[in-house]
């Protein structure tokens, strides 16, 4: 088992190891004895892992299961969880356990951050994407209307337990989506990770490397006011792709296309070279990810007007300077329209 220690407003460990899903109860009770727990999961993940996770506790914990999918990442689902906690008389010293992918982690973290003005929670990511990205760093939230993560909080977990064997149950498309975020880390600051992906690799090592990168970036800018925004490589374009396509692309697929758009924008602005872009494209293609889309660029630009990275009439983009180094680039919406035409 590997341990990555995170130091920020709350200090916590990320544990990574095969088979940990059957040891959640043991690990959690060792660190947090005397607490009551409620496992939150969607019905897909619950069918695979809820009984196994619950069985790892000497006393069966409470659980709440919601319907899967981005459409259920809503305040209504949070309310459903909060009402159950109140009904079961959960107190401030009790804890939630997010068992699932990114949506489950975001919803559970948000519920934990507001129940009784904040209770602790644990992340047990069951997707590669959640393990390398969303389970670490404390961003929680839900969508509002068509706006992604419009309501939420910064609320760090107290522990992350990551079992790469659990990711093996993922459909290939889900696993690839997680790989888009892995390639993102390589493109931001770790070209060696990119090289590693070209050869045989151990998923635990990859998860460990990615969360260590994220840990370092989050530690220096927990609330996303500066350098943390670098983690959004491909995401400003990606969120627009998700929205305009009506979520027909997964988050990772949209980020893959968005990352290539960011590289092409970097070329257009004279920051990087076509060789950098091809490196990103070939890695993403290796994992079966899309690298372009025919969506209407004007509709994408409209979607980007609501992006959280926007302030005043300007938006901050993450633009590569080469494969393995990126910078924040502020531009106007008008100039962005110009940049996007022909990308
Ligand atoms: Mg992401």
Boltz pocket constraint, residues with backbone or C-beta under 6 A from the ligand:
constraints:
  - pocket:
      binder: B
      contacts: [[A, 133], [A, 181], [A, 235], [A, 251], [A, 255]]
      max_distance: 6.0
